[in-house]
Amino acid sequence: MGVHGFISYWVFQPESWEILSIILIILDISVGLGLFVLPIGVASIILSGVIYAQTERLFGDFIIFETWKGLLIMFAVLSIISIFLIKKIFQNTNKNRSDINQY
């Protein structure tokens, strides 16, 4: 099994994405990275659910990811979407504060 086979095996395991999400979320909370890797961890959780649903045939015969490249593109798209959603959520919670440093 070469590098391509190794990547193809582990990238389609939902457990690997769950482990990645737990590591990223704990890292962001404990080290205080300022919500830098939290959206990536959230995207990893969502992707894990989609991979699990695909392997359990919850979508029927519809295949979302055929290659690991498509899966990583979907991960990037989910990460970008979650960045904007988390930024929007945290901006709305701080909107009522009167702070001179609020941008």
N, C-alpha and C positions, 0 to 999 in steps of 0.2 A: 504494500500500500504506500503510494507516494504522498506527497504533500497535498495534492488535489483530493485524493481519497480521504485523507485525514480531515481536511477542512470540510469536505462534503458530509462526512459522518457527523462531526460535532456541531456543525452549524444547524443541522436539522433536528437536534435534540432539544426539546423545550426546557429540560433541566439545566442545560448549559446557559441558556438565556436567563433563567430564573436566578442562577448563581451569580451571573454578571450583574443583574439588577440589584440583588441584595448587597453585593460588594460596593456598587456605585452609590447606592442610597446611603448606606452606612458611612462610606467615605465622605460624602457631601455633608452629612449631618455632624459627624464627629470631628472632622478636620476643619470644617467651616469654609468650604470653598465658595460660598456665596451663591448657591443654587446653580453652580456651573455644570455639574454632572448629574444632578437630580433629573432633569428632563431626559437625559440619555438612559437613566435607570428606569424611568417610567415607560419610555419607548421599548425598552427591553422586556418589561413585564407584558406589555400589549402584544409584542411579537411572539412571546412565549405562548400566550393564549391562542394566537392565530395558528401557530405551528401545531399546538396540541389539537386544536379543532380539525386541522387538515389531516393529521395522522389518525385521528379517531373517525374520520369520514363524516364529520358533522355537517359539512357543506355538500355532502353527496359525492358525486363523481367530479365535481368542480375542483381543479387543482390551482391553487394560488401561486405556489412557488415550485418551479421545476428545477431551477439551478440555485446554487448558493449565491451567485451574483445578483439574481433578482431579489433574493432574501435580504442581502446587504443593502441594496438600493431601497427596499421598503423600510429597513431599519433607519436609514438616513432620513427618509421622508418623515417617518414617525418621530424621529428625534427633533427635526426642525419644527414640526407642528406642535409638539409638546413644549418646546422652548417658548413659542409665542403664547400658548395657552397658560403656562405657568407664570410667565411674565405679566400677562394680562390679569390673572387672578391676584397676584401679589401687588400689582399697582392699584387695583381697586380696593384692596384692604387698607392700603396706606393713604388713600385719597382724602379721607376725612381728617387726617392729622394736619396741624398747622406747623410745618417744619420749613425752615428757611433753606434747607439743603435738598428739598425735594425737587427733582428735575422733571 
